[in-house]
Amino acid sequence: MRIHSSLRLGALAGAAFLAACGSNDDPVVAPVVPEETRAQDSRVFTPANPTATTFAAMAAAAGDVTDMTTTSRWAGVLGGASYQVEVPANWNGKLVMYAHGYAGTGDKVGVQAPSIRRHLIQSGYAWAASSYSKNYYDVRVGVEDTNALALEFTKIAASNARPLAAPTRTYITGHSMGGHVTAAAIEDEAYATANNKMKYHGAVPMCGVMGDAELFNQFAAMQVTAQAVAGVPSYPTDKWSEIQALVTTTLFTTFPSAPTAKGVQYLSVLKNITGGQRPMFDLGIAFGGSFPSAWGTFGSDGTITGILNKFSLDTNAYTYTIDGDAAATTALNASVQKLTALPDANRLRRDGLRWIPKANGEFKIPVVSIHTLGDLFVPFSMQQVYQKRVTAKGNGGWLVQRAIRGASHCDFTTAEQVDAFDAMIKWERDGVKPTGDDVVTPATVAATSYGCTYTKNTLGPDDSGTTKALRPAILANSVPCPAS
């Protein structure tokens, strides 16, 4: 018999009252307090292809040593999330979980294969990827569904007539929001509070939101300073649509590549918010394509589009700088709005992970993180935030970070991603810690050669999209790296 929720809660409360009135030996039963609700809880999502049982093999490419068509490829639905799993014939016993990036706000969820898929199969690794059961910026669901799929790996294999032993090692990697999923999934807090608990042996977050909710504070800082430099500092930030045209035309004659005099001031502020003086910042503005995406986040109500239910943006920690102009810097900091988050907007939850899981820096496994310098949608400053957190927790020895001379968001060549993955594997397997970049010393980051060490401009068969379009332009417009 189904009991109405209000009656059930009333019965529980009554039981607690009776227990409290009993003898001193009677246990006290605390009343059940339901978690708050938010907009994300009522949104409905369905798999884009719910009947899929397999997916296409990769086409052959030069250098392949394993026939890509001989892999086992399984697709299905687990807990409302679509999944894909691929296992080579010569599986090495190790599993790589892939976490995809932000997939928008549509009601259909779909799987994305890892960009290093060919390398994984050619090296003997199995991989698995979840669509997550929800879209929007729902990292909590991303962690839970990725963990659930990892835990289900052997059952999926057995149900497809290929019994496999449990993986000897399980790693996790992801892009953008998937980098946040990756960082959160390896945290002690996640293991303590997740419903699906998974221990990983190594991680490679790429262009990741490594500062978790701090990214949204940076977006807010970008907006309040744009308004202040444009002369409308006190206008309500959630009414951005009313002043967007005014601010844009005040700061740019052509957005975003041709700033006005005030726009030059604003871009100086933006540079310092997002990581300081560094190569590729100017190219990220000129033709990187990622800054308009950040500009498109302005006007938020502070709930991260319903992932939270309270205003969470806070800019009180920011001090803004206009290079070479002390008077303008002072005036800006005096006039700019200060946004303050409501208490406990992203508190710990009683029913699982935080709504926006944290990347606290509490882990003790090899992590190799890569980030492009010109990225302004998930800025390079995310790496700086992460490095400081990890070091503060005493775990800096487990983190290696690499700067890549790309001009846009996740603008990596496949070779750069493969190098990072292989470096993590060698570290975890052999105990050989790889080299990386100093991401926090301003003079180091500002050097014209910064990011050259791990940048590989050669495009391979799996490079596509922005990488193919932007790398030639980067080479033509940036200070060249020293010959190796």
C-alpha positions in Angstrom: 0.0 0.0 0.0 1.4 3.4 -0.9 1.5 5.9 2.0 1.2 9.6 1.2 4.5 11.3 1.9 3.0 13.8 4.4 1.5 11.0 6.4 4.8 9.1 6.3 6.7 12.1 7.6 4.0 12.7 10.2 4.3 9.1 11.4 8.1 9.4 11.6 7.8 12.7 13.6 5.3 11.0 16.0 7.6 8.1 16.5 10.4 10.5 17.4 8.1 12.3 19.9 7.1 9.0 21.6 10.7 7.8 21.7 11.7 11.1 23.4 9.0 10.6 26.0 10.1 7.1 26.9 12.5 5.9 29.6 16.1 7.0 29.7 17.0 3.6 28.2 14.9 4.2 25.1 16.7 5.3 21.9 15.9 8.8 20.7 14.9 8.7 17.0 15.7 11.9 15.2 13.0 13.1 12.8 13.7 12.6 9.1 14.4 15.9 7.5 14.0 15.8 3.8 16.5 17.5 1.6 15.6 20.8 -0.1 14.5 20.7 -3.7 15.7 22.8 -6.6 14.8 23.3 -10.3 17.1 20.5 -11.5 15.2 17.9 -9.5 12.0 18.3 -11.6 13.7 18.3 -15.0 13.2 15.2 -17.0 15.8 13.8 -19.4 15.8 10.7 -21.6 18.6 8.9 -23.5 19.0 10.1 -27.1 19.3 6.5 -28.3 17.7 4.2 -25.7 17.7 1.0 -27.8 21.4 1.1 -28.8 23.3 -2.1 -28.0 26.6 -1.2 -29.8 28.3 1.6 -31.7 30.6 2.1 -34.6 34.3 1.0 -34.7 36.9 3.7 -35.4 38.2 3.8 -39.0 41.8 2.5 -39.4 44.6 5.0 -39.4 48.3 4.9 -40.1 50.3 3.4 -37.3 47.5 1.2 -35.9 48.9 -2.1 -34.5 45.4 -3.4 -33.4 42.5 -3.8 -35.7 39.9 -1.4 -34.4 37.0 -3.5 -35.7 37.9 -6.4 -33.4 37.0 -4.6 -30.2 34.0 -5.5 -28.1 31.6 -2.5 -28.2 28.6 -2.4 -25.9 26.0 0.3 -25.5 23.0 0.5 -23.2 21.2 2.4 -20.4 22.1 2.4 -16.7 20.2 4.4 -14.2 18.7 6.6 -16.9 22.1 7.3 -18.4 23.3 6.0 -21.7 26.7 4.3 -21.8 29.3 3.0 -24.2 32.0 0.5 -23.3 34.8 -0.6 -25.5 37.3 -3.5 -24.8 40.1 -4.5 -27.1 40.7 -8.1 -27.9 44.1 -7.9 -26.1 42.7 -6.1 -23.0 45.5 -5.3 -20.5 43.1 -5.5 -17.6 42.9 -1.7 -17.0 39.8 0.5 -17.4 39.7 4.2 -18.3 36.5 6.1 -17.4 35.8 9.1 -19.6 33.7 12.1 -18.3 32.3 14.4 -21.0 31.9 18.1 -20.8 28.9 20.4 -20.5 26.2 19.2 -22.8 23.7 22.0 -22.6 20.2 22.1 -21.4 18.3 19.8 -23.8 16.2 17.0 -22.6 18.2 14.3 -24.4 21.4 12.8 -22.9 24.1 11.3 -25.2 27.4 9.6 -24.9 30.7 11.1 -26.0 33.8 8.9 -26.6 37.2 9.9 -25.3 39.3 12.0 -27.7 42.2 9.5 -27.1 40.0 6.5 -27.9 42.4 5.2 -30.6 45.4 5.4 -28.3 43.6 3.6 -25.5 42.6 0.7 -27.7 46.0 0.5 -29.4 47.6 0.4 -25.9 45.2 -2.4 -24.7 43.0 -0.3 -22.4 39.2 -0.7 -22.1 37.2 2.5 -21.8 33.7 3.4 -20.7 31.7 6.6 -20.8 28.4 7.7 -19.4 26.0 10.3 -20.9 25.1 11.1 -17.3 21.3 10.9 -16.6 20.9 14.7 -16.6 22.1 17.7 -18.5 22.9 21.2 -17.2 25.9 21.8 -15.0 25.2 18.7 -12.9 28.6 17.5 -11.7 27.0 15.5 -8.9 25.2 13.3 -11.4 28.3 13.2 -13.5 30.3 11.7 -10.7 27.6 9.3 -9.5 26.8 8.0 -13.0 30.4 7.6 -14.0 31.2 5.7 -10.8 28.1 3.5 -11.3 29.2 2.6 -14.8 32.7 1.7 -13.5 31.2 -0.5 -10.8 29.0 -2.2 -13.5 31.8 -2.9 -16.0 32.2 -6.6 -15.3 28.4 -7.2 -15.3 28.1 -5.5 -18.6 30.8 -7.6 -20.1 29.4 -10.8 -18.7 25.9 -10.0 -20.1 27.5 -9.6 -23.5 29.1 -13.1 -23.4 32.6 -11.8 -22.6 33.3 -12.6 -19.0 36.1 -10.4 -17.7 38.0 -10.2 -14.4 37.6 -7.0 -12.4 40.0 -4.3 -13.7 43.3 -4.3 -11.9 43.4 -0.5 -12.3 40.7 2.1 -13.0 41.6 5.6 -14.1 39.5 8.6 -14.9 39.8 11.5 -17.4 37.6 14.2 -18.7 37.2 17.5 -20.5 35.8 20.8 -19.2 32.9 20.0 -16.9 34.2 16.5 -17.2 37.4 17.7 -15.8 35.4 18.9 -12.8 33.8 15.5 -12.6 37.3 13.9 -12.7 38.7 16.2 -10.0 35.6 15.7 -7.8 35.5 11.9 -8.2 39.0 11.4 -6.8 38.4 13.5 -3.7 38.1 12.0 -0.2 34.9 13.9 0.3 33.3 12.2 -2.8 34.3 8.8 -1.6 32.8 9.5 1.8 29.5 11.0 0.6 28.8 9.5 -2.9 26.1 6.8 -3.2 28.2 5.0 -5.8 31.7 4.8 -4.2 34.7 4.3 -6.5 38.4 4.4 -5.9 40.5 5.5 -8.9 44.2 4.9 -9.3 45.0 8.0 -11.4 43.4 11.0 -13.2 43.9 13.3 -16.1 41.6 16.3 -16.0 41.8 18.4 -19.2 40.7 22.0 -19.6 38.8 21.3 -16.3 36.8 23.4 -13.9 39.4 22.6 -11.3 38.2 25.4 -9.0 34.6 24.0 -8.9 32.1 26.8 -8.0 34.9 29.4 -8.2 34.5 29.4 -11.9 31.1 31.0 -11.5 32.5 33.6 -9.2 35.0 34.5 -11.9 32.2 34.8 -14.4 30.5 37.2 -11.9 33.8 39.1 -11.5 34.0 39.5 -15.3 30.5 40.9 -15.4 30.7 43.4 -12.5 33.9 44.8 -13.8 32.5 45.1 -17.4 29.6 47.0 -16.0 31.8 49.3 -13.9 34.3 50.1 -16.7 31.3 50.8 -19.0 29.8 53.3 -16.5 26.9 51.3 -15.1 28.5 49.8 -12.0 25.4 49.6 -9.8 23.0 48.1 -12.3 21.4 44.8 -10.9 23.6 42.0 -12.3 20.6 39.8 -12.9 19.2 42.4 -15.3 22.2 42.1 -17.6 19.9 41.8 -20.7 18.8 45.4 -20.2 22.3 46.8 -20.4 24.2 44.2 -22.5 24.1 46.2 -25.7 25.2 49.4 -23.9 28.1 47.7 -22.1 29.2 45.8 -25.3 29.3 48.8 -27.5 31.0 50.9 -24.8 33.8 48.3 -24.5 34.1 47.1 -28.1 33.7 48.5 -31.6 33.7 44.8 -32.8 33.1 42.2 -30.1 35.4 40.8 -28.9 38.3 41.5 -31.2 38.3 45.3 -31.4 38.2 47.0 -28.0 37.6 50.7 -27.4 39.9 52.7 -25.1 37.6 51.6 -22.2 37.7 48.1 -23.6 41.4 48.0 -23.4 41.1 48.7 -19.8 38.6 46.0 -19.4 40.7 43.4 -21.2 43.5 44.2 -18.8 41.2 43.5 -15.9 40.0 40.3 -17.6 43.5 39.1 -18.1 44.3 39.5 -14.5 41.1 37.8 -13.3 41.8 34.8 -15.5 45.4 34.0 -14.7 47.6 37.1 -15.3 50.0 38.0 -18.0 50.6 34.9 -20.2 51.1 33.9 -23.8 47.9 33.3 -25.9 45.6 35.6 -23.9 45.5 38.1 -26.7 44.8 35.3 -29.2 42.1 34.0 -27.0 40.4 37.3 -27.3 41.2 37.9 -31.0 40.0 34.6 -32.5 39.9 32.0 -29.7 36.1 31.8 -29.6 35.8 31.1 -25.9 35.3 34.6 -24.5 31.9 35.1 -26.1 30.8 31.9 -24.2 31.9 33.4 -20.9 30.2 36.7 -21.8 27.1 34.6 -22.4 27.0 33.6 -18.8 26.4 37.1 -17.5 23.1 37.9 -15.9 22.9 34.7 -13.8 20.5 34.5 -10.9 23.2 32.9 -8.9 21.8 29.4 -8.8 23.9 28.0 -11.7 20.7 27.5 -13.7 18.8 25.7 -11.0 21.6 23.4 -9.8 21.5 25.3 -6.5 18.4 26.9 -5.0 20.2 29.9 -3.4 22.3 32.8 -4.6 25.9 31.4 -4.7 28.0 34.1 -6.4 30.6 35.8 -4.4 33.2 38.4 -5.6 34.4 39.7 -2.2 37.8 38.1 -2.6 38.6 39.9 -5.8 40.8 42.9 -6.2 40.9 44.2 -9.8 43.9 45.6 -11.6 44.2 47.7 -14.8 47.8 47.4 -15.8 49.8 50.7 -15.8 47.0 52.8 -14.4 46.9 53.1 -10.6 44.2 55.8 -10.6 41.9 53.8 -12.8 42.5 50.7 -10.8 41.6 52.5 -7.5 38.5 54.0 -9.1 37.4 50.6 -10.4 37.7 48.9 -7.1 35.8 51.7 -5.4 32.9 51.6 -7.8 32.5 47.9 -8.6 29.7 45.8 -7.1 30.5 43.2 -4.5 28.3 40.1 -4.7 27.9 38.0 -1.6 26.7 34.4 -1.6 23.9 33.3 0.8 25.2 31.0 3.6 25.3 27.3 2.8 24.3 27.7 -0.9 26.4 24.7 -1.7 26.5 22.9 1.6 27.1 19.2 2.3 24.0 17.2 1.6 22.5 14.3 3.6 21.5 12.3 0.6 24.9 12.2 -1.3 27.3 14.6 -2.9 27.1 18.3 -2.7 25.0 19.8 -5.6 28.3 21.2 -6.9 30.9 18.7 -5.7 34.2 20.2 -4.4 37.7 19.8 -5.7 39.3 20.3 -2.2 42.7 18.8 -3.1 42.3 15.8 -0.8 43.6 12.9 -2.8 46.7 10.7 -3.0 46.9 9.4 -6.5 48.8 10.6 -9.5 47.0 13.5 -11.3 48.3 15.1 -14.5 46.2 18.1 -15.5 46.5 20.1 -18.8 45.0 23.5 -19.8 45.3 25.9 -22.7 46.6 29.4 -21.9 44.1 31.2 -24.2 41.0 29.6 -22.7 38.6 32.3 -21.4 35.5 30.1 -20.9 37.3 27.8 -18.3 40.3 30.1 -17.7 43.8 29.0 -16.9 43.3 30.5 -13.5 41.4 27.3 -12.6 44.7 25.6 -12.5 46.1 28.2 -10.2 43.1 27.9 -7.8 43.6 24.1 -7.9 47.3 24.2 -7.3 46.9 26.4 -4.2 44.2 24.1 -2.8 46.1 20.9 -3.3 49.3 22.4 -1.9 47.4 23.7 1.2 46.2 20.2 1.8 49.7 18.9 1.7 49.1 16.9 -1.5 51.1 19.0 -4.0 53.4 16.0 -4.6 50.5 14.2 -6.3 49.8 16.9 -8.8 51.5 17.7 -12.1 50.1 20.6 -14.3 51.0 21.4 -17.9 50.3 24.6 -19.9 49.4 24.2 -23.5 49.7 27.0 -26.1 46.2 26.8 -27.3 43.9 29.8 -28.0 40.5 28.4 -27.0 38.7 26.1 -24.7 40.0 22.5 -24.8 42.0 23.4 -27.8 44.4 20.4 -27.5 46.0 18.2 -30.1 45.5 14.5 -29.6 49.3 14.2 -29.0 49.1 16.6 -26.1 46.4 14.6 -24.4 48.1 11.3 -25.1 51.3 12.6 -23.6 49.5 13.6 -20.4 47.7 10.3 -20.1 50.9 8.2 -20.7 52.8 10.4 -18.2 50.1 9.6 -15.5 50.2 5.9 -16.3 54.0 5.7 -16.1 53.8 7.6 -12.8 51.2 5.3 -11.3 52.7 2.1 -12.7 56.4 2.8 -12.2 56.6 5.5 -9.6 58.2 7.9 -12.1 56.8 11.4 -11.5 56.6 13.4 -14.7 57.6 16.9 -15.2 55.2 19.8 -15.4 54.8 23.6 -15.3 54.8 26.1 -12.5 51.4 27.7 -12.9 51.5 30.2 -10.0 54.7 32.2 -10.3 53.7 35.4 -12.3 57.1 35.9 -13.9 57.2 32.3 -15.1 53.7 32.3 -16.5 54.4 35.7 -18.2 57.4 34.5 -20.1 57.0 34.5 -23.9 58.1 30.8 -24.1 55.7 29.7 -21.4 53.7 26.6 -22.4 56.2 25.5 -25.1 57.4 22.4 -23.2 54.3 20.3 -23.6 52.7 21.9 -26.7 52.7 19.6 -29.8 51.4 21.3 -32.8 51.5 18.3 -35.2 47.9 17.3 -36.1 47.0 13.6 -36.3 44.1 11.6 -37.7 42.0 12.2 -34.6 42.4 16.0 -34.4 39.3 17.9 -35.4 37.2 20.9 -34.8 38.8 23.9 -33.2 42.2 22.3 -33.0 42.5 22.0 -36.8 41.1 25.5 -37.3 43.2 27.3 -34.7 46.6 25.7 -34.5 47.8 27.1 -37.9 46.6 30.6 -36.8 48.4 30.2 -33.5 51.6 29.4 -35.2 51.3 32.3 -37.5 50.4 34.9 -34.9 52.2 33.9 -31.7 55.8 34.2 -30.6 57.4 30.9 -31.7 58.7 28.4 -29.2 62.5 27.8 -29.2 63.6 25.0 -31.4 64.0 21.8 -29.4 
